[in-house]
Amino acid sequence: MPSTGLPAGAVPRLERPGPLRERVYEALLELITTRSLRPGQHLVESELAGHLGVSRQPVREALQRLDTEGWVDLRPAQGAFVHEPTAEEADQLLTVRTLLESEAARLAAANTGLAGITELDDLCTRGEQAVSGGDVDQVVVLNAAFHAKVMELAGNAVLAELAGQVDRRVRSYCAPVARQRGKQSWTEHRELIAAIAERDERRATDIMRAHTEHTRRTYHQRDRD
């Protein structure tokens, strides 16, 4: 298994003020969800501590928490490894995402005004530009921002909280398929914006369901290729 192997300068050193344990946890979680630390990668405490500019103790505590939450696997006599989701785990998570996102699209269509439509349109334009420029990392970031905005416009705080938990895990799955989905994903975003602007709740629901199902199928097709 490869060790941490992060490029020099890829990870900013953490500022000392504040709850250091929490900041180390958030930094490592961000590296995992963005796939800077890839599934199956060996996590060496001393290397991570060096990258983050901290001692090994908060890194050890963060890894233990990440293990409890299913992001990291702690193996006796072997160390810590980024969790590799099984096909079943990924399928269950992406299925739940479809349910949450479809309801968010319906509510957004019922509640969104002109300002919200403008914000979605701006995010979509930036996403299309990122696709044209081949910036996969930015595509993933903007895709997450677009879906988060739809969730915000839905106006349901409980739904948004649940979706936020799911989205963080889904983000690491979206990265490998972003290039494959490419322009088509943003074409579907455009169709969703149109449905929301027309206050067509049923159409918005159907578009979002099909959109998230496309991502799920692409993810599994990638495993078979």
Buried (B, 14 or more C-beta within 10 A) or exposed (E): EEEBEBEEEEBEEBEEEEEBBEBBBEBBBBBBBBBBBBBEBBBBBEBBBBBBEBEBEBBBBBBBBBBEEEBBBBEEEEBBBBBEBEEEBBBEBBEBBBBBBBBBBBBBBBBBEEEBBEBBBEBBEBBBBBBEEEBBEBBBBBBBBBBBBBBBBBBBEEBBEBBEEBBBBBBBBBBBBBEBBBEEBBBBBBBBBBBBBEEBBEBBBBBBBBBBBBBBEBBEEEEEE
